[in-house]
């Protein structure tokens, strides 16, 4: 891609090689191309920024979801431990009742 500093040299060379009307047309085409390039550059910058923001938002959302899942896992672990304690107590009570029934 030509830089804007190269454009005047290019136009000057056209001046020597082309009639005035063709030169004006070429200058118009060049301006149009440069304008489209600037618009494209702007859109790409906006796309880049939006992509970065989306990636940051996605990371934040994933971190938030991870924290929720970790809290749920801790709660499930506690519930499991509690149920296991209750199971042991029930088994103990059943064994006690069976032992009491045998002696009676």
JORAPE-V92732 format. One record per residue. N is the residue number from 1. SS is DSSP state (a for helix, b for strand, c for the rest). PHI is phi in whole degrees, 0 to 359 (999 if undefined). D_LAST is the distance of its C-alpha to the last C-alpha in Angstrom with 2 decimals. Layout:
{{N | SS | PHI | D_LAST} {N | SS | PHI | D_LAST}}
This chain:
{{1 | c | 999 | 101.02} {2 | c | 283 | 104.18} {3 | c | 276 | 103.89} {4 | a | 295 | 105.70} {5 | a | 288 | 108.26} {6 | a | 280 | 109.25} {7 | a | 301 | 109.88} {8 | a | 298 | 113.29} {9 | a | 297 | 114.65} {10 | a | 297 | 113.53} {11 | a | 295 | 115.21} {12 | a | 296 | 118.36} {13 | a | 291 | 118.60} {14 | a | 294 | 118.30} {15 | a | 302 | 121.12} {16 | a | 284 | 123.46} {17 | a | 262 | 122.36} {18 | c | 237 | 121.90} {19 | c | 292 | 123.94} {20 | a | 303 | 122.95} {21 | a | 295 | 121.18} {22 | a | 293 | 119.06} {23 | a | 298 | 118.29} {24 | a | 299 | 117.15} {25 | a | 298 | 114.95} {26 | a | 296 | 113.45} {27 | a | 297 | 112.88} {28 | a | 296 | 111.17} {29 | a | 297 | 108.96} {30 | a | 299 | 108.15} {31 | a | 300 | 107.24} {32 | a | 296 | 105.02} {33 | a | 297 | 103.29} {34 | a | 298 | 102.83} {35 | a | 296 | 101.44} {36 | a | 295 | 98.95} {37 | a | 296 | 97.99} {38 | a | 296 | 97.35} {39 | a | 298 | 95.27} {40 | a | 297 | 93.29} {41 | a | 299 | 92.81} {42 | a | 296 | 91.55} {43 | a | 297 | 89.13} {44 | a | 297 | 87.83} {45 | a | 295 | 87.31} {46 | a | 295 | 85.42} {47 | a | 298 | 83.32} {48 | a | 302 | 82.64} {49 | a | 296 | 81.55} {50 | a | 297 | 79.35} {51 | a | 296 | 77.76} {52 | a | 298 | 77.09} {53 | a | 298 | 75.58} {54 | a | 297 | 73.41} {55 | a | 297 | 72.22} {56 | a | 297 | 71.45} {57 | a | 298 | 69.64} {58 | a | 296 | 67.67} {59 | a | 297 | 66.69} {60 | a | 298 | 65.61} {61 | a | 296 | 63.59} {62 | a | 296 | 61.92} {63 | a | 297 | 61.09} {64 | a | 296 | 59.64} {65 | a | 297 | 57.54} {66 | a | 298 | 56.40} {67 | a | 297 | 55.23} {68 | a | 297 | 53.30} {69 | a | 296 | 51.69} {70 | a | 295 | 50.77} {71 | a | 294 | 49.16} {72 | a | 296 | 47.21} {73 | a | 297 | 46.08} {74 | a | 301 | 44.89} {75 | a | 296 | 42.98} {76 | a | 296 | 41.40} {77 | a | 300 | 40.47} {78 | a | 296 | 38.79} {79 | a | 297 | 36.96} {80 | a | 299 | 35.80} {81 | a | 299 | 34.57} {82 | a | 297 | 32.72} {83 | a | 295 | 31.07} {84 | a | 295 | 30.07} {85 | a | 298 | 28.45} {86 | a | 297 | 26.56} {87 | a | 298 | 25.48} {88 | a | 299 | 24.16} {89 | a | 296 | 22.23} {90 | a | 296 | 20.75} {91 | a | 301 | 19.87} {92 | a | 296 | 18.22} {93 | a | 297 | 16.25} {94 | a | 297 | 15.19} {95 | a | 298 | 14.23} {96 | a | 295 | 12.22} {97 | a | 296 | 10.40} {98 | a | 295 | 9.90} {99 | a | 295 | 8.74} {100 | a | 292 | 6.21} {101 | a | 291 | 5.16} {102 | a | 291 | 5.50} {103 | a | 279 | 3.78} {104 | c | 273 | 0.00}}
